[in-house]
């Protein structure tokens, strides 16, 4: 009676895009027991395809059908083509063997997991995003009771979204520095951080470029960034478009780019410990944390200190400590900066 040296193949794995002939890690070498020669055959899948092949251990002969002449020879499973995890992530492999007279047969099967490789860049759902916002005091402004429009700082203007075919999480950043808007790295939300130069007689708009990258190592950026136009309008929604003129403005840098610093949980195990210092652009800068934060506080000299012992399990799904810092410069005014501490 023909039998295999193993009861089952079990579960194996191979990275996607591996070259033809890559062995399946975790699968054993199969050797037959019985009357020789023994004919091995790897069966096609449900689509009639054979993504895997057999390789003889002594001669390295490879194929879908192999004949072994003695019990010292064995076969292992290898790839017959590069595999794409985004198309097919799990395969069932079935190997059939029969003796020289095709009287005694045996069959064995196993599962192959295709491991993800970062081979896809995030793609924005749209190439152009247009958002329109109006001041909070529009009714009062239109009645002439106030001279200047009021804007709610740190309100959400809109949101950009990019998808990653590998299933990786995506982070966002502004390519165009802006004194009016920032993008939240984890969500793609655009927040109003400045005061638009708009009056009751003239609307304005701001043009930005946003880039996305996946949270994978190594990371991949979007091949084509998204263009964002934000319009600041003081006109009523039903006003004739020719009554108000939109003026494009180039904005100067007043919001510094997001900074990310990697830490371990042990780095925050002592309350009052200085985790790191913020980078000063000049000696006149002083720092203050904008909103109350459970985990960290910021000294005027730019020292970021542990407020409460960091607990990895209590952090959100992104495992980050995010906080805003207001930088006051006696020469240039106030600047806002976002920090993300990854643990």
Secondary structure, 3 states (H helix, E strand, C coil): CCEECCCCCEEEEEECCCCCCCECECCCCECEECCCCEEEEECCCCCCCCCEEEEECCCCCEECEEEECCCCCCEEEEECCCCCCCCCCEEEEEEEEEECCCCCEEEEEEEEEEECCCCCCCEECCCEEEEEEECCCHHHHHCCCCCCCCCCCCCEEEECCEECCCCCCEEEEECCCCCCEEECCCCCEEEECCCCCCECCEEEEEEEEEEEEECCCCCCECCCCEEEEEEEECCCCCCCCCCCEEEECCCCCCEEEEEEEECCHHHHCCCCCEEEECCCCCCCEEEEECCCCCCEEECCCCEEEECCCCCHHHCCCCCEEEEEEEEEECCCEEEEEEEEEEC
